[in-house]
Amino acid sequence: MRRDKQRILATLLALVLLLALAPAGLAEGEIEVSPGGAVSLPAAGMVITPGAYSVTVNLAPSDKPQEFADEVKNAKVQADLYLVAKAVKDPQYDTYSYDFTGSAFASLETDIKTALVADPEKQNDQDTMLKKFAPIAQGAIKIVKAGSATVNKSSEATTTTSISVSGLDGGMYLLVLRGSDLKPDDSDEGYFKTVEKEQGESMGESGEEASDLIVTRALTDSYEFVFEPQLITLPTKMLDGKQSYNTAYGTWENDLSITAKPDWKERNGILKITKTLTNYVDLSKDGEYFEPATFSFSIEGKNKDGKVVYQREVSLSVTSNVSEKEVVTLDDIPIGTVVTITESYTGSHYDINGSATREVTIQAPKTEIGTDGTEVVTGDEVNFSNSGNNTHRGGHGVENKFEFHESEWQWVVDGEVQAPDAEVER
């Protein structure tokens, strides 16, 4: 009977905690785990040795293009490790438990212990464990964001695509990847970001619906890399180069190796088109406005290879002397795009002053302090000037918008793609 009880207890202790750095719910919908990318609670023969453990994070998965690897080298990604709970060797059995004494994450102790309870009727594989621990990792990152936890160890990827953190004690850690040059907040220059999910969309691989998923990010001039926080445990158990889900088998590994799979997307800049009138033509009649001065602009953007990646028509209308409201602001043009802006329609009562074309290379937005002490995000700006010609020719302007859909540019009105011969009421 005693031996049976020991076998049952050993089975309960053979629990797996998936520790793959793979924010699949944000991007690819896949998990990539290196041979050490998933770890379990240790068992037979293990010894807890202070400072004997390390973790190495590969930032460039093999399924990503070379551009990804080149860009992530410049993202100044830093790995922060927060000790959630210490590993304490069990005096009777070959395993360890967690000690939350003095931990900033002590409020998560019940959730973690509940997640570690095995269900004998279900396979406790890495997918199952990830679903259990993803929401707990979200609870942990909230504690970090609130400033209630202190980093235990950090390391930065300088000019390589991997990060190694060594000298770690045994235990459970929260691993946070973020830009070392960003602020610890959720501003435009901060590394925290809240991703809003559509109703019914799951959070990471947890399978639970979430309206606010907290992630961290790193930036280059052209791209944003986004990471989900992950919980990891050290040391780990390996069998034939793979994660051993039964901790009675395999060999101990003090060095955990995992492959990150962040979401990445092009960063957009800000382009403002402003209008200056040297003299305003009053088009009111008996003191009442009846026709605005309308100006239209054709915008075309090309990437570094000369391929058209942005195309749009915009317009603005002026009904009084020019003020801030007569500015067109575009915030959907990728950084680095060479943009040509042409004033295609100058208004029925105005002539353009100078060239009708401007060219600008979109730069990364900058955050500046405004005159009232608040932060103001600025970008690129071009100005067009017109003079009234004292004529009263009739005319007006309309705005056409084209978006890139299914490998071709398509006409869009009020968010709906139109057929080429469609008639739209104006």
N, C-alpha and C positions, 0 to 999 in steps of 0.2 A: 504493500500500500504506500509506504514511504517513498519507494522508488517511483511509483506512478505519479505521486504528487509532485515529485521533483521534475518528472518529464513534462507535466502540465505547466508547471511554472516556467520551465525552460522554453516551452512553446510560446507562452505569453510574452516572454522577454525577447523573442525573435521578431522584433518590429522594425519596419523600414521607414525612414524619414527621407523622402525624395528631396534632393538638394540640387536640382538642375537649374541653372540660371537661364530660364527660357520664358520671356514674357509673351507666350504664344497667343494669349487672348488679344494682345495689342496689334500683332502683325501677322506672323507667318502661320499661326495655328499649329505649329509643330514644336516638338521638344527634341533638343539635341543634347545628349549626355555623353561625355567622354568616359573612358573606363572607370574613372573615379568620380563620375558626376553624380552618383547617388550613394548615400551613406546610410548606415544602420546603427542602432544601438549595439555596442560591442558585447561579446560574451567570452567564450573559453580562452583562457590564457592572457587576457588583456591586463595591462598595467597602466595606470594614469601617471604620466610623467610631466611635471610642470615645464612649460616652454618647449615641448618636444614636437609640436604640430605646426603644419603650414597649410595654406591653400593657394593654389595657382588658378587664375582665371584667364582663359583664352577669349579675347574680345572679337576675334574674326573667325566665325564659323566657315567651314569649307564650302558650304553651299552659297556663300555670298560672293558677289563679283569683286574683282581686284580693287575697284574704286572704293568699295566699302572698307577694305583693309587699309588703303591709303588714307582715307579720311579719318578713320577711328584712331590712327596714330597721332593725328593732330587735335584730337578732342580733349586731351589732358584728363583722361578718365582716372579717377582715384577710387580705390576700394577702401571703404570704412567698415570695420568689424566691431560690432557691439556685443559684449558678452551678455547673453540673456540669462543663462544659468550655468553654474559650475558642475563639472562631472565629478561624482563622488563614487569611488570603488565600493562595491557591495562587499561586506566582510565575509559573507557566506557563499554567495554565488558568483560565477564568473561574468559579471556585468557591472554596469554602473547606473546610478540614478542621478537626478538633477537637484541641485541645491539653489534655491532662489533667494537665500538670505542676503539682504542688502541690495538686491537687484532692482534697477529701475523698471524692469519688466515683470515684477512680481505679480501684477494684476492679471497676467496671462497664464499663471501657473495652472489654474484649474482647467483652462482650455487646452493647454499642452498635454497635461496628464490624461485628459479625456480622449484627445486625439491619438494618444499612444496605446490606448486599450485595444487589443486585437479582437476582431470579430471572427470567431472560428468558422462561421458560415460564409465568409467572404474572403477572397484572395487579397491579402494586404500587399499588393504590388505598388510600384512607384506611382502609377496614376492615381490609385486610391489614396496614397499618403499625400500626394501633392494637393488633391482636392481638400484634404483635411487641414493642411498647414498653410495654404494660400491666404485664407482669411485671417489666420493668426499673424502671419507676416504683415498684413495690412494693419492689424492692431499695434504691432511693434513699430511700424514706421510712423504711425500717428504719435507715439510717445517720443520718437526721435524728433519729429517735426516740431513738437511742442517745446523742445529744448530740455527735456527731462532726463536724457541719457547722455553718457559720455563715451566717446570713441575709445576703444581699448587699443586697437592697432590700425594703422593706415599705410597704404603704399600707392604710388602713382605710376601709371604707364607713361614713360617719357616719350621715347621715339619707337616703341615696340607695340605689338598687339597683344601683350600679355602682362598680367600683374601678379606678383607673388608677395604674400604676406607670411612671415615666419615668426617663430618665437611665441606661438600661441599655446595657452593652457588647454586642457581637455574641457569640453563643454558644448553647449549650444550657442550659436552666434547668429545675429542678424547681419547679413551681408548687404551693404548699400554701395552701388556703383554710381558715381556722379562726377560732374566736371569740377576739377580742383580750382578753377578760376571763377566759379559762380558763387553767388551769395547763398546762405542757408535760409532761403525764403522762397515764396512762390511768385516773385515779381518777374518782370521780363528778363532780368539778369540773375534770377535765382535758379537753383537746381531742383527744387520741388515743383511738381506739376500735378494738377488734378485732371484726370481724364474722365470725361463724362461719357457713360455708356448709354446706348439706346436701350429702351425698355425691353427686357427679356434677354439682353446680351449678357453672357457670363463674365465673371471676373477671373482673368487669367485662366488657369485650368481648374479652378475650384468648383466650377459648375453652378455657383451661386450668382444670382442677379445682383448687380451693383450699379449704383448711379454715380458713385465717386470713387475711382480707383487712384490711389496716391502712388505716383511713380517718381523716379528721379531722372535727371537728364544731363547730357554733356553736349557741348556745341562746338562745331567748327564754323568757319566763315559761311559755308554753304549747306551744312546738314545739322539736324538735331537727332541725337541718339537717346532713346528712352529705355529705361530699365525698371523692372519690377523688383521690389525688395524680396530677399530669399532667406530662409532659415537653413543653417547648416549645422552639422555636428561633427566633432573631432574627438577621437580617431574614427576610422572607418574600417569595414571588413570587405575583403576582396577574394574572389574565387575564380581562377583561370582567367584573370584579366577583366572580370565582370563583377558587378555588385552581387554579393551573396545575400539572398533574402532570408536564409536560415543561418543565424549567427553561430550555429554550432559547427559550421564549415567555413573554410577559407583562411586567409592570412591577414594579419592586421596591417593597415597602412596608416602611417602618421601624416602623410602628405596627400591632401585631397586635391584633385584636378578636375575642374569643371569648365564647360564651354558656355559662354554667354551668348544669347541670341536676342539682342535688343531690336526694338522697332527703330527704323530710321526713315527720315523723310527730308525733302529739301526745305530749307528755310526760306521764307518770303521776306522781301523788303517792303518799304513804304515809298510810294511815289505820289507826290502832290502836283497837280496841274493847276496853276493859278492864272487868273485873268486880270489884266490891268487895262483900263480904258482911259485914254488921255482926255477925252471929253465924252460925257454921257449924253446920249440922245434921249430926250424926254418923249416917251411914246404914250403918255397919258392923254386922255381926252376928257375935257371938263373935270379934270382932277381925278379921274378914275383910270386905273391901269387897264389896257386892253391887249397889249402884245409885248412879250418879253424880247430881250436881245438874246438870241440863242447862238451858241458856238459849239461846234463839234470837232472831235479829235480822233484821228486814226492812230492806233497804237500797235506796234509790232515788235516782238522781242525774240532775239536769237540767242542760243546757247553758245558755248565756246567753240563748238564745231560748225557754227553757222546755220544750224537747223532752227526753223521757226518753232518756238515753244509757247508763244503767247501772242494772241491777236484779239483786239477788241476795239469797239467804237464807243466813245463816251461823249457826253455833252453837258453843258452847264447853261443856265439861263440867268440873265441879269435883269432885275426890274428896278434897280436904284443904283446909286454910286457903289462901287465895288466894296464889299466887306468880306469877312472871313467865310461867310456861308457860300460865296461864289468860288469855291475850291473843290476840285474833284480829287478824292483820295483813293488810291488803289493799293491794296495790301495783299494781293494774291500773285505777285510776280516773283519768281525764284531769284534769290541773291546770285549775282554774277551775270544775270541776263543783260545783254546789250539791247536797250530799248530805243526805238525811233518813234517820236511823237510828232505827228503832222496835224496842223490845224486845217481840217478839210472843209470846214464851213465857217465863215467869218461873221455871220449875221447879216441880215438884209440891209442894215444901215451902217455897217462898219467895214473898214479896210484894215488889213493886217500891217503892222509896222515891222519892217525887217523880214527875216526869213520865217517861213511857215513851218520849219522843221527844227526839232531839237533832238539830241542824242545823249543818252546817259546810261552808265553801267550801274545797275542796282547794287547798292551796298547794304551791309548789315545795319539794322536800325540801331540808334544810339539813345540812351536814356540820359536826359539832362534835367537840371533843376530849373523850373520855371520861375518867373518873377514873383509868384505867390508862394514859393517854397515847395511846391509839389513837383513830382517827377513827370516829365514830359518826354514821350517817345518821338524821336524825329527820324526822318529818312531823307530821300532825294526829292528835289523840287525843281520844276521848270516853270517858267513864266512866259505867257504870250501877251503882247500888247496890241491894242487896236485903237483906231481913231474914227470918230463918227464922220460920215461923208455927206451929211445934210441931205440925203435922199430919203424918200419914204417908200422904197420898194417893199412890196409885201413879201412875206416868206416866213418859214419857221423850220425847226429842226427836229428830228427824231433820233433816238439812240438805238443802234443795232448792236447786239452782243453775240459773239461767237465763242464757243467753248470746244475743247478737244474731247470728242467722244468716239470710242470705238474706231480709233486710228484715222479719224478725219475731223475737220472743223465743221461744226454744225451751228445753225442759227438758233439762238435761245431767246425766248420772250417770256418774262415772268417765271423763269425757272423751268420752262417747258421747251423741249427740243421741237422745232418747227420743220415741216416739210419745205423743200426749196421753193415750191410754188404756193406756199400758204399765204392767205390774206389775213392780216391782223388788224383789228380795229384800233385806231389811235384817238 
